[in-house]
Amino acid sequence: MAHTEKSIIGIQTPLGEDELILTGFSGNEGISSLYEFNLEMVSENNSIVFEDIIGKPVAVTVNLTSGGKRYFHGVVAFFSQGEGLPNPDGPLHLTTYSAKMVPWLWLLTKTVNSRIFQQKSVPDIIETIFKEKGLVDFEMRLQNTYSPRTYCVQYQETDFHFVSRLLEEEGISYFFDHMEDKHKLILSDNRAEHKPCENQDTVRYHSSSDGYAEEDTISKFHMSKEITFGKYAAKDFNFEISNNDLQSEVKGKETLGPGDRELYRYPGGYDSSKRGEDLANLRMEVEEARVTRVEGSGNCRDFVSGHTFNLEEYYRSDMNKEYLLLTVSHEAKEPIGYAAGKTGVDAPSYNNAFTCLPSEVPYRPPLDTSKPVIYGSQTAIVVGPEGDEIYTDEHGRVKVQFHWDREGKMNEDSSCWVRVSQAWAGTRWGAMFIPRINQEVIVQFIEGDPDRPIITGRVYHGQNPPPYTLPDEKTKSTIMSNSTPGGGGSNEIRFEDSAGDEEIFVHAQMNMNSVVEANKTLEVGADRTTHVAGNFEETIDGNETRTVGGSVEETINGSETRKISGSVDETISGGETRTISGGLDETISGGETRTVNGNQTKTITGSKTETVVGGITVNTPATYEVTATGGLTMTAPAGVTVNAPGGYTLVAPGGNNTVDSWFQSIGGKNEDFFSIVNQATGMKNEMVGMANCFTNAKIDLAGFVFDRAAVKNDEGPVNIKQIATQMATGTATVLDFALTMIGL
């Protein structure tokens, strides 16, 4: 059994010529959709090897009225052997076979993947997928510019689903061109790429067309219009844009129906105002393409979806114009025996049904392919450049490696920057804990969108155990960091909630700084211990008040230096004992006033030297007594004045006074001297109105001239009176003063 010149349909397979005879086919094709044709065949071979044809390319041919051929090319995705039939052309029985023919793009429905694309445009992503699968028969006829997508995820979806979704989002349609040996996928974003049907750019309307006729015509042609959305609006959010005004809207050109009939979408799927405007226009074009729709049928064998034709001779003249074919359903039959000229055999037939729209209306594929939604949470591992421990950007975002990602290299290229949820997030205030490399984090997806991950938590795992051994340390709660790079240290705030041992523990690996802008109150119920291994420095700009209910004990192993710019006021209710093992050096720039309500005793085991630049004044209502066991020496180059209104007593038994170049005037005084031996060399006494009483006195005057003018001397025992209890100041001795009074 073989094809003849009378055959109107045929098939070419890798099995060889006429191994399979096509008796009919039916199927659908459409813009931005996969075509599928069901083939009915017979063969004299009842044992065709399935592997020889399934997955292989085949071509269906349809003879045209012009003498040419129309091809439907594809891949056999399904092959089935049926029942046997009598062979009208010979003694052998025929075996029926059926097959399903699809485009190579259909093969992508059989590959499910999860992967991440970064910094690639949609055309680049699609080309990558096609070439990875060895699919090279495609052509991109694109006029628009497509910016790279920062982050684009294929998640648990077939390659075909993923590709279709991206094309719909960008407003790119596709269709197929068929040839004898292949079919080519055409991707287009403009009307100019929809070419006229190759052999039927103009078609006549004829209402009675049916079956296989000598002329291809359209027999049914019905136009309809419907009210759809008249306005598209969308809004989205981009945290990097200051005002976050990512709202876009556009009104349609069609004016059917009242009101705006707005279609509002959130999220709009864009991150900039320009992108939002472009997408709004695309979505509005999708809706406007729904307004007018034409359904028709006929026998135009060269009708191909994605191509155009001109309608002629339609009874409504305003509908005689160019149309774009959106879908075409084909059906062809050629009964067995027709090609061989058998009588009683039905004639072959070909019919189709189609939908189209006026070609001046831009066609955009609708968003029919849903985007995967990730429900719930996932976990991922924080990653970054080799050698780094913390890898982040100015927003505190990190990179992660998802467990499902087989292509990631566990480095900074494994994902986009992923935002991190914090306990607080204000304007330069809030909490900040940056996940570190190799930590496991909990990831959720905003609106369930795989392209919008966000980190909402962290979890421990086998390689990153908790900071304390559990369940032994289950009463502890802590925030513990880790020194970086290299580790080995930590800062920590820990809470111990074990009953009776409650504790708050704070550990600083190096420095700890505390800033209190106003007041600070610290209340300690029991003891407080502070240990400073180094130096301790405290600055108080205001006053300091300390109240110690008990004693204060201070031990200073080294020196102590105190600088007080103002005064010091100390009140000691009890006694004060100070022991200074070394020396004491005090410098007082101003005056010093001390009030001792009781007695004061000073014991100096060594000597004492006092230097007073401004003079010394001692006032005491009681007796002032100086005891100098080793003698008393007073030096007064400017002279000595003793004022003793109550008199004075000078007692110097056995004393010996020596006066050198000394002059003394005494007036209005009555002095007694006794038991005194005076030696005066080169001395002159002038006594005016002075009475001296000498009793039992012996005066040796060698070369002495004594002028007794107006002087009366009473001889008798010498009584030396001590004045002011030996001079209250301690700077003049009683003996010296007595000598002055007698002029010696």
Buried (B, 14 or more C-beta within 10 A) or exposed (E): BEBEEEBBBBBBBEBEEBBBBBBBBBBBBBBBBBBBBBBBBBBBBEEBEEEBBBEEBBBBBBBBBEEEBBBBBBBBBEBEBEEEEEBBBEEEEBBBBBBBBBBBBBBBBEBBBBBBBBEBBBBBBBBEBBEEBEBEBBEBBBEEEBEEBEBBBBBBBBBBBBBBBBBBBBBBBBBBBBEEEBBBBBBBBEEEBBEBBBBBBEBBBBEEBEEBBEEBBBBEBEBEEEEBBBBBBBBBEBEEEEEEEBBBBBBBEBEEEEEBBEBEBEBBBBBBBEBBBBBBBBBBBBBBBBBBBBBBBBBBBBBBBBBBBBBEEBEEEEBEEBBBBBBBBBBBBBBBBBBBEEEEBEEBBBBBBBBBBBBEBBBBBEBEBEBBEBEEEBBBBBBBEEEBBEBBEEEBBBBBBBEBBEEBEBBBBBBBBBBBEBEEEEEEEEEEEBBBBBBBBBBBBEEEBBBBBBBEBBEEEEEEEEBBEEEEBEBBEBEEBBEEEEEEEBBBBBEBEEEEEEEEEEBEEEEEEEEEEEEEEEEEEEEEEEEEEEEEEEEEEEEEEEEEEEEEEEEEEEEEEEEEEEEEEEEEEEEEEEEEEEEEEEEEEEEEEEEEEEEEEEEEEEEEEEEEEEEEEEEEEEEBEEEEEEEBEEEEEEEBEBEBEEEBBBBBEEBEBEBEEBEBEBEEEEBBBBBBBBEBEEBEBEBEEBEBBBEEBEEEEEEEEEEEEEBEBEEEEBBBBBBBBBBBBBBBBBBBBBBBBBBB
